[in-house]
Amino acid sequence: MDNKVLKRKMLIYAHYYYPDVASTSQMLTELAEGMAGIFEITVICVVPSYTGKILPEYKTKRFYHEKINDINVVQIKVPEFSKESKVSRIKNILAYFFFAIVATFKVGKQDYIFTLSQPPILGGLLGVIGKWIKHAKLIYNIQDYNPEQTIAVRYSENKAVLSLMMWLDKFSCRRTDKVIVVGRDMLETLVKRFSGKKVPKACCINSWVDETEIYPLDDKHPKIIKFKEEHGLSDKYVIMYSGNIGLYYDLEKIFEIVKEFKNEPNVVFAFVGQGSIKEKLISYKEKNQLDNVIFIPYQAKKDLIYSLNAADIHWVINAKGIKGVSMPSKLYGVMAAGKPAIGVLEEGTEGRILIKESGCGILAEPGKYEEIKALIRQSIDEKDSIRAMGPKGRDYYMKYLVKDVSIEKYINEIWNI
């Protein structure tokens, strides 16, 4: 990309942004900072609150303005919420939506609006409204399709609501100048949405982690030893799930399989993160006395390298029906850390394709629980051969998926709209 004399201006709607710990917040932060040399960027987001709680310093005003690494950041105070309460989450999301519109009037002229599919449906609509207000070109980055995701996990079965959601998100797609998805299978979903007619202009760009921040470490690294000691992982075979402990990963059924390994004293199942079903899984652990299941809080971005490297193998899971709907971004961190994966992913999905092409893991179809059980057994019994798969993922990642490659693709796609 040639240097430009005058920077074009871009407004990014990011429900979560630095310093929040959500994976989309980390990706958007790196994307914004990576594009800051080409575009003058303003981000409208919520105050740090991904866990549901808000720090006292963010409770006194509606809007906070910061300059973070050359990015103008407008943070919105929203109500606190519980991930177990639909009502509190809806209030939180609606507050962001409406006050983001208010903030849009205050940020001056913009050439581009960049919005994300978070919050579901409202992220796209926010982009359309921003486009109308600013007379700008709109880029809609779809990380997850809704209502398809909602339908797949049966979060709602209200046909009227689901039909309205589909109409609204197709409305947003139609008014977008470029749709960017994060998986090749997701391009197929866009074509299906429009029955192959008047399909919005679209492309696929993979997400990432920063390969200079996540990379393989020796098992004897002092901070890995410390992490394992703090969380009861020392001298264990560690099967880790790292990320959102939410609805879209079939984790309740996975726990029924994990229960069958409760008498394996040298094996530990570590679940790192937060999410809407975490408390339910903790109750299941306690009820079934799963002493080799451990829950670990979200890790700060700077510490993620140590938690990822503390595992022997990582879960990369999507529930059945998520094909073409979502891409488990945790796979990028697993590959960058040079660790093998247990991929529970449908045939033809972006995640499964990447694991197959790189040779960095073992695979089963979602819903085939005997297959999944067999993979756990295989990973335990064939530790050395499974461990050797991990570096293949790192090699593939460095060749095809590094951060700068994806960011350059974003810059080119946006600049040439």
Secondary structure, DSSP 4 states (H G I P E B T S, - for coil): ----SSPEEEEEE-SS-TT---HHHHHHHHHHHHHTTTEEEEEEEESS-TTS---GGGSS-SEEEEEETTEEEEEE------TT-HHHHHHHHHHHHHHHHHHHTTS---SEEEEES-STTHHHHHHHHHHHHHT-EEEEEESB-TTHHHHHTTS---HHHHHHHHHHHHHHHHT-SEEEESSHHHHHHHHHHTTTSSPPPEEE------TTTS----TT-HHHHHHHHHTT-TTSEEEEEES--SGGG-HHHHHHHHGGGTT-TTEEEEEES--TTHHHHHHHHHHTT-TTEEEEPPPPGGGHHHHHHT-SEEEEE--TT-TTTB--THHHHHHHTT--EEEE--TT-HHHHHHHHHT-EEEE-TT-HHHHHHHHHHHHHTHHHHHTTHHHHHHHHHHHT-HHHHHHHHHHHHHT-
